[in-house]
Amino acid sequence: MNSTVPLIALKPITEAKDRALRELLASYGSCVVAYSGGVDSVFLAKVAHEVLGERSLAAIADSPSLPRRELQEALEIAQRFGIPVRVLQTQEFNDPRYLSNPENRCYFCKHALFRELEPMARTLGYQVLAYGENASDIGDHRPGAKAAGEFQVLAPLKEIGLTKAEIRELSAHLGLPTADKPQMACLSSRIPTGEAVTEEKLRMVEEAEAFLRDRGFYDIRVRHHELGGSLKGHLARIEVGPPEFQRWQDSEMRESVVARLRTLGYSLVTVDLNGYRRGPTPIALKPA
């Protein structure tokens, strides 16, 4: 760990869980971590590398559902902390079941990832596959967990009982830049269940969210809807965190956002008064 990073005092329970996690990872002997650049996977990859050294590897899945900015940031973090990383090209966009965007879309995504990871790990001699599911995820609708079970992918953070808040605390202790990173689901989650996922829709969402982040928004989602009936084209439904609502009072901000999103192909741009909510886009907008 970089000695210039100031240590943050840990709560006793968090410190105990950290020790237990390290003992568990050491028992693996070697490990490939499914790495996304998010809070959980960065933390898990960092600790695995500290415990196992070169007997650990981070593997990130690259596909149209991963924003280019997220991929670049994930690789930069790995390089900064000396975490070995490998990029895999996954093939979920060749699976019509994934593209049809059912409620269990995440199952097909994770299945595609683990189908690539399993033979790679075996060929390179790694004994365990692990991913970043944690104790806060218990009870959530997580179809990807089913795929993990089918490939015997372990969830050490969940096994030890580490919550999202504790993972953020430990990440700050390690000096990881992801300690306060907002949650970042894949781009396909911005499309309503049952509406087809396409690379063009994801490109529109990616560029729209990148523009809004460049304007300083933190908790942000651009939900993509296909209009029907007398309304044709694409609608962008923007969700922001409640503390950021006041920014929409700025007319210059509103006008710049509308202008930019229209250049991306959105005929209508709205702000959701319910604010940012975790999870996929549950509703399709199909006016009669």
C-alpha positions as CSV (number, residue, x, y, z in Angstrom):
1,M,0.0,0.0,0.0
2,N,1.2,3.5,-0.8
3,S,2.7,4.8,2.5
4,T,1.6,8.4,1.6
5,V,-2.1,7.5,1.9
6,P,-3.3,8.5,5.4
7,L,-4.7,5.5,7.3
8,I,-8.3,5.8,8.3
9,A,-9.2,4.2,11.6
10,L,-11.5,1.2,11.2
11,K,-14.5,0.2,13.3
12,P,-13.6,-3.0,15.3
13,I,-16.2,-5.1,13.5
14,T,-15.0,-3.9,10.1
15,E,-11.4,-4.7,11.0
16,A,-12.4,-8.2,12.1
17,K,-14.2,-8.8,8.9
18,D,-11.2,-7.6,6.9
19,R,-8.9,-10.1,8.7
20,A,-11.4,-12.8,8.1
21,L,-11.6,-11.9,4.4
22,R,-7.8,-12.1,4.1
23,E,-7.7,-15.5,5.7
24,L,-10.4,-16.7,3.4
25,L,-8.6,-15.5,0.3
26,A,-5.3,-17.0,1.5
27,S,-7.1,-20.4,1.8
28,Y,-7.9,-20.2,-1.9
29,G,-4.3,-20.6,-2.9
30,S,-4.9,-18.6,-6.1
31,C,-7.8,-16.6,-7.5
32,V,-9.3,-14.9,-10.5
33,V,-11.5,-11.9,-9.6
34,A,-14.3,-10.8,-11.9
35,Y,-13.4,-7.2,-12.1
36,S,-15.6,-4.3,-13.3
37,G,-14.0,-1.2,-11.8
38,G,-16.8,-0.8,-9.3
39,V,-16.6,-0.4,-5.5
40,D,-16.8,-4.1,-4.7
41,S,-14.7,-5.6,-7.4
42,V,-11.9,-3.1,-7.0
43,F,-11.7,-3.7,-3.3
44,L,-11.8,-7.5,-3.8
45,A,-9.1,-7.4,-6.5
46,K,-6.9,-5.2,-4.3
47,V,-7.1,-7.3,-1.2
48,A,-6.7,-10.5,-3.3
49,H,-3.5,-9.1,-4.7
50,E,-2.2,-8.1,-1.3
51,V,-2.9,-11.6,0.0
52,L,-2.0,-13.7,-3.0
53,G,0.3,-11.5,-5.0
54,E,0.9,-12.9,-8.5
55,R,-1.4,-15.8,-7.7
56,S,-4.3,-13.4,-8.1
57,L,-5.6,-11.9,-11.4
58,A,-8.4,-9.4,-12.1
59,A,-10.4,-10.1,-15.3
60,I,-12.7,-7.5,-16.8
61,A,-15.4,-8.2,-19.4
62,D,-15.5,-5.9,-22.3
63,S,-18.7,-5.5,-24.3
64,P,-20.9,-2.7,-25.6
65,S,-22.7,-2.6,-22.2
66,L,-19.5,-1.3,-20.5
67,P,-18.9,2.5,-21.0
68,R,-15.5,3.2,-22.5
69,R,-14.8,5.6,-19.6
70,E,-15.5,2.9,-17.1
71,L,-13.2,0.5,-18.8
72,Q,-10.4,3.0,-19.0
73,E,-10.8,4.0,-15.3
74,A,-10.8,0.3,-14.2
75,L,-7.6,-0.3,-16.1
76,E,-6.0,2.8,-14.7
77,I,-6.8,1.8,-11.1
78,A,-5.4,-1.7,-11.7
79,Q,-2.2,-0.2,-13.0
80,R,-1.9,2.4,-10.2
81,F,-2.2,-0.3,-7.5
82,G,-0.2,-3.0,-9.3
83,I,-3.1,-5.3,-9.8
84,P,-2.6,-7.8,-12.7
85,V,-5.5,-7.4,-15.0
86,R,-6.7,-9.1,-18.2
87,V,-9.5,-7.9,-20.6
88,L,-11.9,-10.5,-22.0
89,Q,-14.2,-9.9,-24.9
90,T,-17.5,-11.4,-23.9
91,Q,-20.2,-12.5,-26.3
92,E,-23.6,-11.7,-24.7
93,F,-24.5,-9.5,-27.7
94,N,-24.5,-12.7,-29.8
95,D,-27.2,-14.2,-27.5
96,P,-30.8,-13.3,-28.6
97,R,-32.0,-14.1,-25.1
98,Y,-29.8,-11.3,-23.7
99,L,-30.8,-8.9,-26.4
100,S,-34.5,-9.5,-25.8
101,N,-34.0,-7.9,-22.4
102,P,-36.0,-10.2,-20.1
103,E,-36.2,-9.8,-16.3
104,N,-33.3,-12.2,-15.9
105,R,-31.1,-10.5,-18.5
106,C,-28.2,-10.3,-16.0
107,Y,-28.1,-14.1,-15.9
108,F,-27.2,-14.3,-19.6
109,C,-24.6,-11.5,-19.1
110,K,-22.9,-13.2,-16.1
111,H,-23.2,-16.6,-17.8
112,A,-21.3,-15.2,-20.8
113,L,-18.6,-13.8,-18.5
114,F,-18.1,-16.9,-16.4
115,R,-18.1,-19.1,-19.5
116,E,-15.0,-17.1,-20.6
117,L,-13.4,-17.0,-17.2
118,E,-13.7,-20.6,-16.3
119,P,-11.5,-22.1,-19.0
120,M,-9.1,-19.2,-18.8
121,A,-8.6,-19.7,-15.1
122,R,-8.2,-23.5,-15.5
123,T,-5.6,-23.0,-18.3
124,L,-3.6,-20.5,-16.3
125,G,-3.7,-22.7,-13.2
126,Y,-5.9,-20.5,-10.9
127,Q,-7.9,-22.5,-8.4
128,V,-10.8,-20.2,-7.6
129,L,-13.1,-17.8,-9.4
130,A,-14.6,-15.0,-7.3
131,Y,-16.8,-12.0,-7.8
132,G,-17.9,-9.0,-5.8
133,E,-21.4,-9.8,-4.5
134,N,-21.6,-8.6,-0.9
135,A,-23.9,-8.9,2.2
136,S,-25.9,-5.9,1.2
137,D,-27.0,-7.7,-2.0
138,I,-28.8,-10.4,0.0
139,G,-32.5,-10.3,-0.8
140,D,-32.0,-8.3,-4.1
141,H,-33.2,-9.7,-7.4
142,R,-29.8,-10.9,-8.7
143,P,-30.1,-13.3,-11.7
144,G,-26.3,-13.2,-12.0
145,A,-26.0,-15.1,-8.8
146,K,-27.6,-18.1,-10.4
147,A,-24.9,-18.0,-13.1
148,A,-22.2,-17.7,-10.5
149,G,-23.6,-20.8,-8.8
150,E,-23.5,-22.8,-12.0
151,F,-19.8,-22.1,-12.5
152,Q,-18.9,-22.4,-8.8
153,V,-17.9,-18.7,-8.6
154,L,-17.4,-17.7,-5.0
155,A,-18.6,-14.5,-3.3
156,P,-16.1,-14.0,-0.4
157,L,-17.4,-10.5,0.5
158,K,-20.8,-12.0,1.0
159,E,-19.5,-15.0,2.8
160,I,-17.6,-12.9,5.4
161,G,-20.7,-10.7,5.8
162,L,-19.2,-7.4,4.5
163,T,-21.8,-4.8,3.6
164,K,-21.5,-2.1,1.0
165,A,-20.9,0.5,3.7
166,E,-18.1,-1.6,5.2
167,I,-16.5,-2.2,1.8
168,R,-16.5,1.6,1.3
169,E,-14.9,2.1,4.7
170,L,-12.2,-0.5,3.9
171,S,-11.7,1.0,0.5
172,A,-11.0,4.4,2.0
173,H,-8.6,2.8,4.5
174,L,-6.7,1.4,1.5
175,G,-6.7,4.7,-0.3
176,L,-8.8,3.3,-3.2
177,P,-10.4,6.0,-5.4
178,T,-13.6,4.0,-5.6
179,A,-14.4,4.4,-1.9
180,D,-17.1,7.0,-2.7
181,K,-17.8,6.0,-6.3
182,P,-21.5,5.9,-7.1
183,Q,-23.0,2.5,-8.1
184,M,-22.7,1.9,-11.8
185,A,-24.8,-0.8,-13.3
186,C,-24.3,-1.9,-17.0
187,L,-25.7,0.3,-19.7
188,S,-28.3,-2.3,-20.6
189,S,-30.0,-1.6,-17.3
190,R,-31.1,1.8,-18.7
191,I,-33.5,0.1,-21.2
192,P,-37.0,-1.1,-20.0
193,T,-37.4,-4.8,-19.4
194,G,-38.8,-6.3,-22.6
195,E,-37.5,-3.6,-24.9
196,A,-34.7,-4.9,-27.1
197,V,-31.1,-4.0,-26.2
198,T,-29.1,-2.7,-29.1
199,E,-25.6,-1.2,-29.4
200,E,-27.1,2.0,-30.8
201,K,-29.3,2.6,-27.8
202,L,-26.3,1.9,-25.5
203,R,-24.2,4.3,-27.4
204,M,-26.8,7.0,-26.9
205,V,-27.1,6.4,-23.2
206,E,-23.3,6.2,-22.7
207,E,-22.7,9.6,-24.5
208,A,-25.6,11.2,-22.7
209,E,-24.4,10.1,-19.2
210,A,-20.8,11.1,-20.1
211,F,-22.0,14.6,-21.0
212,L,-24.0,14.9,-17.7
213,R,-21.1,13.7,-15.6
214,D,-18.8,16.2,-17.4
215,R,-21.3,18.9,-16.3
216,G,-20.8,17.8,-12.7
217,F,-23.7,15.4,-12.0
218,Y,-22.8,12.6,-9.6
219,D,-25.8,10.2,-9.1
220,I,-27.1,10.0,-12.7
221,R,-29.0,7.7,-15.0
222,V,-30.3,8.3,-18.4
223,R,-33.2,5.9,-19.0
224,H,-33.8,5.1,-22.6
225,H,-37.4,4.7,-23.9
226,E,-38.9,4.0,-27.3
227,L,-42.0,6.1,-27.9
228,G,-45.0,4.7,-29.7
229,G,-48.5,5.7,-30.9
230,S,-48.5,9.3,-32.1
231,L,-45.1,10.0,-30.5
232,K,-42.2,8.7,-32.4
233,G,-38.5,8.4,-31.6
234,H,-36.5,8.1,-28.5
235,L,-37.1,9.6,-25.0
236,A,-34.4,10.2,-22.4
237,R,-35.7,10.1,-18.9
238,I,-33.0,11.6,-16.6
239,E,-32.7,10.5,-13.0
240,V,-30.5,12.5,-10.6
241,G,-29.9,12.3,-6.9
242,P,-32.2,14.5,-4.8
243,P,-29.4,16.9,-3.7
244,E,-28.8,17.6,-7.4
245,F,-32.4,18.6,-8.3
246,Q,-31.7,22.3,-7.7
247,R,-29.3,22.3,-10.6
248,W,-32.2,22.0,-13.0
249,Q,-33.3,25.6,-12.0
250,D,-30.4,26.8,-14.1
251,S,-31.9,27.5,-17.5
252,E,-28.5,27.4,-19.2
253,M,-28.0,23.9,-17.8
254,R,-31.3,22.7,-19.0
255,E,-30.9,24.1,-22.5
256,S,-27.4,22.7,-22.9
257,V,-28.6,19.2,-21.8
258,V,-31.5,19.2,-24.1
259,A,-29.4,20.5,-27.0
260,R,-26.7,17.8,-26.5
261,L,-29.1,14.9,-26.0
262,R,-31.0,15.9,-29.2
263,T,-27.8,15.7,-31.2
264,L,-27.5,12.1,-29.8
265,G,-31.0,11.2,-31.2
266,Y,-33.4,11.9,-28.4
267,S,-36.5,13.7,-29.6
268,L,-37.8,14.2,-26.0
269,V,-35.7,14.9,-22.8
270,T,-37.4,14.7,-19.4
271,V,-36.3,14.8,-15.8
272,D,-37.9,12.2,-13.5
273,L,-39.3,13.9,-10.4
274,N,-38.8,10.7,-8.4
275,G,-35.1,11.0,-8.7
276,Y,-32.4,8.4,-9.0
277,R,-33.4,4.9,-8.1
278,R,-31.3,1.7,-8.1
279,G,-32.0,-1.1,-10.5
280,P,-33.1,-1.5,-14.1
281,T,-35.7,0.5,-16.0
282,P,-38.9,-1.3,-15.1
283,I,-41.4,0.5,-17.4
284,A,-41.8,1.0,-21.1
285,L,-43.4,4.2,-22.4
286,K,-45.9,3.2,-25.1
287,P,-48.5,5.9,-25.5
288,A,-51.7,4.9,-27.3
